[in-house]
């Protein structure tokens, strides 16, 4: 799909207007350090936390996490149990283990230096193409292309209205044509554009969230759309209960069964043990060290 120049211009105008009027500019992970740089470690933390989790739930946890683990070095040295305790309440606890493993791998395989290429980032546990793309865009202001639900929403709304089963290949083709190619703000303004790659993706997140609230989930027209399963009554809920209880102190199976009244408890305990999230000592269970 080749977009026409007027389509691209109109799209950028709508995106930019929304961003400057309504963008969520105060999000803590959008704030640079005193030198104007963005720490890729902090971007990784925010991206992991934001996966399938609402912003208002992430914000306090993000700040709490960075207070406890202010750097990749500190996180790598921490026991997994401490990471799980701080993460507790966000759900999808595998993400906590992924980010902990990522810190360790960066220390051992990359000499403590956060990888600077998309290829190296994707070698790290839990970092797929989209998370790697997000880190390159947000931390390094690179004109990469990546796709997630808000991006699908925006692109489908502007370029695939009334279409069904829109494949990610078509969305990527459109994105390749609309992502700003310069990371220099002055150059972009001289070219008649406003947003740098970093700002562009911030805008896409905000605009996509707005469209979902005002128009419904436009991304359902995506061929790759998957409805998130309900949390209540799911094994995810049981996993969360177990992690929360063991974060307080080690417990026996009998103690857990008294508080987690679910027939799937043994199945969940076995899975958490296999994943290395909890330790099963027979007489008691505890969070992994």
C-alpha positions as CSV (number, residue, x, y, z in Angstrom):
1,X,0.0,0.0,0.0
2,X,1.4,3.3,-1.1
3,X,0.0,6.3,0.6
4,X,-0.6,9.6,-1.2
5,X,1.2,12.7,0.1
6,X,-2.1,14.5,1.0
7,X,-3.1,11.4,3.1
8,X,0.2,11.5,5.0
9,X,0.0,15.3,5.6
10,X,-3.6,15.1,6.8
11,X,-2.6,12.2,9.1
12,X,0.3,14.1,10.6
13,X,-1.8,17.2,11.1
14,X,-4.5,15.2,13.0
15,X,-1.9,13.3,15.1
16,X,0.1,16.4,16.0
17,X,-2.9,18.5,16.8
18,X,-4.2,15.8,19.2
19,X,-0.8,15.3,20.8
20,X,-0.1,19.0,21.5
21,X,-3.6,19.6,22.9
22,X,-4.2,16.4,24.8
23,X,-1.0,14.4,25.0
24,X,-0.1,12.8,28.3
25,X,3.1,14.8,28.6
26,X,3.6,14.3,32.4
27,X,4.0,10.6,32.4
28,X,7.2,9.8,34.4
29,X,8.7,7.6,31.8
30,X,8.5,10.5,29.3
31,X,10.7,12.7,31.4
32,X,14.4,13.0,30.4
33,X,17.3,13.1,32.8
34,X,19.0,16.4,33.6
35,X,21.1,16.0,30.4
36,X,18.0,15.5,28.2
37,X,18.7,11.8,27.7
38,X,16.3,8.9,28.2
39,X,17.6,5.9,30.2
40,X,16.8,2.7,28.2
41,X,16.6,0.8,31.5
42,X,13.7,3.0,32.6
43,X,12.1,2.7,29.2
44,X,12.3,-1.1,29.5
45,X,10.7,-1.0,33.0
46,X,7.8,1.2,31.7
47,X,7.3,-1.0,28.6
48,X,7.2,-4.2,30.5
49,X,4.7,-2.7,33.0
50,X,2.5,-1.2,30.4
51,X,1.9,-4.5,28.6
52,X,-1.9,-5.2,29.1
53,X,-2.0,-2.9,32.1
54,X,-3.7,0.5,32.5
55,X,-1.5,3.6,32.9
56,X,-3.0,4.7,36.2
57,X,-2.1,1.3,37.7
58,X,1.4,1.4,36.3
59,X,2.4,4.9,37.4
60,X,2.8,4.3,41.1
61,X,4.4,0.9,40.6
62,X,6.8,2.3,38.1
63,X,8.0,4.9,40.6
64,X,8.1,2.3,43.4
65,X,10.1,-0.1,41.3
66,X,12.7,2.5,40.4
67,X,13.1,3.6,43.9
68,X,13.9,0.0,44.9
69,X,15.9,-0.8,41.8
70,X,17.3,2.5,40.4
71,X,19.6,0.9,37.9
72,X,20.1,-2.2,35.9
73,X,23.1,-3.1,38.2
74,X,21.0,-2.9,41.3
75,X,18.2,-5.0,39.7
76,X,20.6,-7.6,38.5
77,X,22.0,-8.2,42.0
78,X,18.5,-8.4,43.7
79,X,16.9,-11.7,44.5
80,X,13.9,-12.6,42.3
81,X,11.7,-12.7,45.5
82,X,12.3,-8.9,46.0
83,X,11.4,-8.1,42.5
84,X,8.2,-10.1,42.7
85,X,7.3,-8.4,46.0
86,X,7.6,-4.9,44.4
87,X,5.8,-6.1,41.2
88,X,3.0,-7.6,43.2
89,X,-0.4,-6.1,42.2
90,X,0.4,-5.5,38.5
91,X,-0.4,-9.0,37.4
92,X,1.3,-11.0,34.7
93,X,4.1,-11.8,37.1
94,X,6.2,-13.4,34.4
95,X,7.1,-9.9,33.3
96,X,8.8,-9.3,36.6
97,X,11.0,-12.4,36.0
98,X,11.7,-11.3,32.5
99,X,12.9,-7.9,33.5
100,X,15.0,-9.4,36.3
101,X,16.6,-11.9,33.8
102,X,17.1,-9.1,31.3
103,X,19.1,-7.2,33.9
104,X,21.3,-10.2,34.6
105,X,21.9,-10.9,31.0
106,X,22.9,-7.3,30.3
107,X,25.4,-7.6,33.1
108,X,26.9,-10.9,32.0
109,X,26.6,-10.8,28.2
110,X,26.8,-7.1,27.5
111,X,29.3,-6.0,30.2
112,X,26.6,-3.9,32.0
113,X,26.0,-1.7,29.0
114,X,22.4,-1.6,27.8
115,X,22.3,-2.9,24.2
116,X,22.0,-0.2,21.5
117,X,20.6,-2.2,18.6
118,X,17.3,-3.8,18.0
119,X,18.9,-7.1,17.2
120,X,20.8,-7.3,20.5
121,X,17.8,-6.2,22.4
122,X,15.8,-9.1,21.0
123,X,18.4,-11.5,22.4
124,X,17.2,-10.6,25.9
125,X,14.4,-12.7,27.6
126,X,11.0,-11.1,27.3
127,X,12.0,-8.5,24.7
128,X,10.3,-9.1,21.4
129,X,10.3,-7.0,18.2
130,X,7.8,-4.5,19.5
131,X,9.4,-3.9,22.9
132,X,12.8,-3.6,21.2
133,X,11.3,-1.1,18.7
134,X,9.8,0.9,21.6
135,X,13.2,1.1,23.4
136,X,14.9,2.2,20.2
137,X,12.2,4.9,19.6
138,X,11.8,6.2,23.1
139,X,15.4,5.8,24.5
140,X,17.3,6.6,21.3
141,X,14.8,8.5,19.2
142,X,15.3,6.2,16.2
143,X,12.9,6.0,13.3
144,X,12.0,2.3,13.7
145,X,8.7,0.7,13.0
146,X,6.8,-1.4,15.6
147,X,3.2,-2.3,16.0
148,X,0.9,-2.7,19.0
149,X,-2.8,-2.2,19.7
150,X,-2.8,1.6,19.9
151,X,-0.8,1.8,16.7
152,X,-3.2,-0.6,14.9
153,X,-6.1,1.5,16.1
154,X,-4.7,4.8,14.7
155,X,-3.6,3.3,11.4
156,X,-6.8,1.4,10.8
157,X,-8.9,4.5,11.7
158,X,-7.0,6.7,9.2
159,X,-6.1,4.4,6.3
160,X,-8.3,1.3,6.5
161,X,-11.7,2.5,7.4
162,X,-14.5,0.0,6.7
163,X,-11.9,-2.7,6.1
164,X,-11.8,-6.1,8.0
165,X,-9.0,-8.5,8.8
166,X,-6.3,-5.9,8.1
167,X,-2.9,-7.7,8.4
168,X,0.0,-6.3,10.3
169,X,2.0,-6.4,7.0
170,X,-0.3,-3.7,5.7
171,X,-0.1,-1.7,8.9
172,X,3.7,-1.9,8.8
173,X,3.7,-0.7,5.2
174,X,1.7,2.3,6.2
175,X,3.9,2.9,9.3
176,X,7.0,2.8,7.2
177,X,5.7,5.8,5.3
178,X,4.5,7.9,8.2
179,X,7.2,7.4,10.9
180,X,9.3,10.6,10.9
181,X,12.8,9.8,9.6
182,X,14.8,12.5,11.4
183,X,15.5,12.5,15.2
184,X,16.5,16.2,15.0
185,X,13.7,18.6,16.0
186,X,15.1,21.5,14.1
187,X,15.5,19.5,10.9
188,X,11.9,18.2,11.2
189,X,10.5,21.7,11.5
190,X,12.5,22.9,8.5
191,X,10.9,20.0,6.6
192,X,7.4,21.1,7.6
193,X,6.9,18.3,10.2
194,X,6.7,18.6,13.9
195,X,7.2,15.3,15.7
196,X,10.5,13.4,16.1
197,X,10.3,9.6,16.1
198,X,10.1,9.6,20.0
199,X,7.3,12.2,20.0
200,X,5.5,10.5,17.1
201,X,5.2,7.2,19.1
202,X,4.1,9.1,22.2
203,X,1.5,10.7,20.1
204,X,0.4,7.4,18.6
205,X,-0.1,5.9,22.1
206,X,-2.2,8.9,23.3
207,X,-4.2,9.2,20.1
208,X,-4.9,5.5,19.9
209,X,-6.1,5.4,23.5
210,X,-8.4,8.4,22.7
211,X,-9.8,6.7,19.6
212,X,-10.5,3.5,21.6
213,X,-12.4,5.5,24.2
214,X,-14.4,7.6,21.7
215,X,-15.0,5.2,18.8
216,X,-14.7,1.7,20.4
217,X,-11.9,-0.8,19.8
218,X,-11.1,0.0,16.2
219,X,-8.3,-2.6,16.4
220,X,-10.9,-5.3,16.2
221,X,-10.6,-4.9,12.4
222,X,-7.0,-6.1,12.7
223,X,-6.4,-9.7,11.5
224,X,-4.2,-10.1,14.5
225,X,-6.6,-8.8,17.1
226,X,-6.9,-11.0,20.2
227,X,-9.4,-10.2,22.9
228,X,-7.9,-10.1,26.3
229,X,-9.3,-12.9,28.5
230,X,-11.2,-11.9,31.6
231,X,-9.0,-11.7,34.8
232,X,-11.7,-12.6,37.3
233,X,-11.9,-16.4,37.6
234,X,-8.8,-17.0,35.5
235,X,-5.7,-18.9,36.5
236,X,-3.9,-15.4,36.3
237,X,-6.0,-14.4,39.3
238,X,-5.0,-17.6,41.2
239,X,-1.3,-17.0,40.3
240,X,-1.6,-13.4,41.6
241,X,-3.1,-14.6,44.8
242,X,-0.4,-17.1,45.4
243,X,2.4,-14.6,44.7
244,X,0.7,-12.0,47.0
245,X,0.4,-14.5,49.8
246,X,4.0,-15.8,49.5
247,X,5.3,-12.3,49.3
248,X,4.1,-12.0,52.9
249,X,5.9,-15.1,54.1
250,X,6.5,-18.8,53.2
251,X,3.4,-20.9,53.6
252,X,2.4,-24.6,53.5
253,X,0.1,-26.0,50.9
254,X,-2.6,-26.3,53.6
255,X,-2.3,-22.6,54.5
256,X,-2.5,-21.6,50.8
257,X,-5.5,-23.9,50.3
258,X,-7.3,-22.2,53.2
259,X,-6.9,-18.8,51.5
260,X,-7.0,-19.7,47.8
261,X,-10.1,-21.7,47.4
262,X,-9.7,-22.9,43.9
263,X,-9.5,-26.4,42.4
264,X,-6.7,-25.2,40.1
265,X,-4.3,-24.3,43.0
266,X,-2.1,-27.4,42.6
267,X,-1.8,-26.8,38.9
268,X,-0.9,-23.2,39.5
269,X,1.7,-24.1,42.1
270,X,3.3,-26.7,39.8
271,X,3.5,-24.1,37.0
272,X,5.0,-21.4,39.2
273,X,7.5,-23.9,40.4
274,X,8.5,-25.0,36.9
275,X,8.8,-21.3,35.9
276,X,11.2,-20.7,38.8
277,X,8.9,-18.2,40.4
278,X,8.4,-20.1,43.6
279,X,10.4,-22.7,45.6
280,X,8.7,-25.9,46.8
281,X,10.5,-27.3,49.8
282,X,7.9,-29.9,50.5
283,X,6.8,-28.7,53.9
284,X,6.5,-25.0,52.7
285,X,6.5,-22.9,49.6
286,X,8.2,-19.5,49.2
287,X,9.1,-17.0,46.5
288,X,12.2,-17.9,44.5
289,X,15.4,-16.3,45.8
